[in-house]
Amino acid sequence: MSLFGLGSRNQKTFRPKKNAPSGSKGAQLQRHIDATLGSGNLREAVRLPPGEDINGEDINEWLAVNTVDFFNQVNILYGTLTEFCTAANCPTMTAGPKYEYRWADGVTIKKPIEVSAPKYVEYLMDWIEAQLDDELIFPQKLGAPFPPNFQDVVKTIFKRLFRVYAHIYHSHFQKIVSLKEEAHLNTCFKHFVLFTWEFRLIDKGELAPLYDLVESILKL
């Protein structure tokens, strides 16, 4: 069982796994991610590889490859809960009693609507896949430029992926424990938090539903 594999018993993906941009430096960066994750040092794994320029296209390449990776991680984690996270059990997309998320993509659904948690996640994953598949946003060809708003798109993706983690922790943690997946969930979330903190991808206010947990990770 790898660090981010759930083993054959629960290898359910919510939808097909996405691959990193192939024509870019994606494969090379993916090897770097795999190597650093293998060391078990998550703080080291999230950092821009040595020699990469944080102010140039290198940072966008790094964000692109990791965005695909984190999408896949959340996809697999949520996939283990699809039979428990139903419209009947989770009629709204919440993260505890204080936080409810409504869905809008700004295009087909402009005004936020209240939907069940599984419907919210379905809308979200569809929306992220559309961003990842759009070569004007996530270029596949070597040397193709990233759009000026690329980092804004990435921030929106991470903000919304965080909401899936928040829902899992608040609504399904006992089920995760009974499936003996809490160590995997915690490792994935720690990796996610360290990455988003390193590159300032999520506003502090958005982290409120899991702030104590986030704070404990960042202090480690």
C-alpha positions in Angstrom: 0.0 0.0 0.0 1.5 3.3 -1.1 1.2 6.5 0.9 -1.7 7.7 -1.3 -3.2 4.3 -2.3 -6.0 2.8 -0.2 -5.1 -0.7 -1.1 -7.2 -3.0 -3.2 -9.9 -3.4 -0.6 -11.2 0.2 -1.0 -9.8 1.3 -4.3 -13.0 3.0 -5.4 -12.7 6.1 -7.4 -15.5 8.5 -7.6 -14.6 9.0 -11.3 -11.6 8.1 -13.5 -8.3 9.2 -12.3 -6.8 12.2 -14.0 -3.2 12.3 -15.4 -0.8 15.2 -15.0 -0.3 17.4 -18.0 1.8 15.2 -20.3 3.5 17.5 -22.8 4.8 19.9 -20.2 7.3 19.2 -17.5 4.5 17.3 -15.8 6.1 13.9 -15.9 9.3 15.1 -14.5 7.6 17.0 -11.7 5.4 14.0 -11.0 8.5 11.9 -10.5 9.8 14.6 -8.0 6.5 14.4 -6.1 6.6 10.6 -5.9 10.2 10.6 -4.8 9.7 13.3 -2.1 6.4 11.7 -0.9 8.2 8.4 -0.6 10.6 9.9 1.9 7.6 10.6 4.1 8.7 14.3 4.6 5.5 16.2 3.5 6.9 19.6 4.2 9.7 18.9 1.8 7.3 17.3 -0.7 5.2 20.5 -1.1 8.1 22.8 -1.8 8.9 24.0 -5.3 11.8 21.7 -6.5 15.3 23.2 -6.3 16.2 25.3 -9.4 12.5 26.1 -10.2 11.6 29.8 -10.5 8.8 30.8 -8.1 8.1 33.9 -10.1 7.9 32.3 -13.6 6.1 29.5 -15.4 7.8 27.0 -13.1 5.4 27.8 -10.3 2.4 27.3 -12.6 3.8 23.9 -13.8 4.2 22.9 -10.1 0.7 24.1 -9.2 -0.8 22.3 -12.2 0.7 18.9 -11.5 -0.2 19.1 -7.8 -3.7 20.2 -8.6 -4.3 17.1 -10.6 -2.8 15.0 -7.7 -5.0 16.5 -5.0 -8.0 16.2 -7.2 -7.2 12.4 -7.5 -6.6 12.1 -3.8 -10.0 13.6 -2.8 -11.7 11.6 -5.6 -10.4 8.3 -4.1 -11.2 9.4 -0.5 -14.7 10.4 -1.3 -15.2 7.3 -3.4 -15.0 5.2 -0.3 -17.9 7.1 1.2 -20.4 7.3 -1.7 -22.6 4.6 -0.3 -22.8 6.5 3.1 -22.9 10.0 1.8 -26.3 10.0 0.3 -29.0 12.6 -0.3 -31.0 11.0 2.5 -28.1 11.1 5.0 -26.6 14.4 3.9 -29.4 16.5 2.4 -27.2 19.6 2.5 -23.5 20.2 2.0 -22.4 21.0 5.5 -19.2 21.1 7.6 -20.7 20.9 11.1 -23.7 22.9 12.3 -22.3 26.4 11.5 -21.2 25.9 7.8 -23.2 25.1 4.8 -22.0 25.3 1.2 -24.2 26.1 -1.8 -23.2 25.4 -5.4 -22.7 27.9 -8.2 -20.3 27.7 -11.1 -20.9 31.2 -12.4 -21.9 29.8 -15.8 -24.8 27.3 -15.9 -25.7 28.0 -12.2 -25.0 31.6 -11.4 -27.0 32.0 -8.2 -25.9 29.6 -5.4 -28.3 26.7 -4.9 -28.8 24.4 -2.0 -28.0 20.8 -2.9 -27.3 17.6 -1.1 -23.7 16.8 -0.2 -23.3 14.1 -2.9 -24.8 16.4 -5.5 -22.5 19.2 -4.5 -19.4 16.9 -4.8 -20.7 15.7 -8.2 -21.1 19.3 -9.4 -17.7 20.1 -8.0 -15.8 17.2 -9.5 -17.5 17.9 -12.9 -16.4 21.5 -12.7 -12.8 20.7 -11.7 -12.6 18.1 -14.5 -13.7 20.7 -17.0 -11.0 23.1 -15.8 -8.3 20.3 -16.0 -9.4 19.3 -19.5 -9.4 22.8 -20.8 -6.0 23.3 -22.5 -6.4 27.1 -22.4 -6.3 26.8 -18.6 -4.2 23.6 -18.0 -1.9 23.5 -21.1 -0.8 20.1 -22.3 1.8 21.1 -24.8 5.4 22.0 -24.0 5.9 25.7 -24.0 2.2 26.6 -24.1 1.5 29.5 -21.8 -0.7 29.4 -18.7 -3.5 32.0 -18.7 -3.1 35.2 -16.6 -5.9 34.0 -14.3 -4.4 30.5 -13.8 -3.5 30.9 -10.1 -7.0 32.3 -9.4 -8.5 29.1 -11.0 -6.2 27.0 -8.9 -7.2 28.8 -5.7 -10.9 28.2 -6.4 -10.2 24.5 -7.0 -8.4 24.2 -3.7 -10.9 26.2 -1.8 -13.7 23.9 -3.0 -11.6 20.7 -2.5 -11.2 21.8 1.1 -15.0 21.8 1.5 -15.0 18.1 0.7 -12.5 17.4 3.4 -14.5 19.6 5.8 -17.6 17.6 5.1 -15.8 14.2 5.4 -14.3 15.2 8.8 -17.6 16.6 10.2 -20.1 14.1 8.8 -18.3 10.9 8.1 -15.2 10.6 10.3 -16.7 7.8 12.4 -17.3 5.8 9.2 -13.7 6.5 8.1 -12.5 5.2 11.5 -14.7 2.0 11.1 -13.1 1.5 7.6 -9.7 1.9 9.3 -8.9 4.8 6.9 -8.3 7.6 9.4 -4.5 7.5 9.1 -4.8 7.7 5.3 -7.3 10.6 5.5 -5.1 12.5 8.0 -2.0 12.1 5.9 -3.8 13.3 2.7 -5.3 16.2 4.6 -1.9 17.1 6.2 -0.3 17.1 2.7 -3.2 19.2 1.4 -2.9 21.8 4.2 0.9 22.1 3.9 0.7 22.6 0.2 -2.1 25.2 0.3 -0.2 27.0 3.1 3.1 27.0 1.3 1.6 28.8 -1.7 -1.2 30.7 0.1 -4.0 29.1 -1.9 -6.8 29.3 0.6 -7.9 32.3 2.7 -7.7 31.8 6.4 -11.4 32.4 6.8 -12.3 29.5 4.5 -10.4 27.1 6.8 -12.7 27.9 9.8 -14.6 24.6 9.8 -11.4 22.7 10.5 -9.2 25.5 11.9 -8.1 23.6 15.0 -7.0 20.7 12.9 -5.3 22.9 10.4 -3.5 24.8 13.2 -2.3 21.6 14.8 -0.8 20.5 11.4 0.9 23.8 10.8 2.5 23.7 14.3 4.0 20.2 13.7 
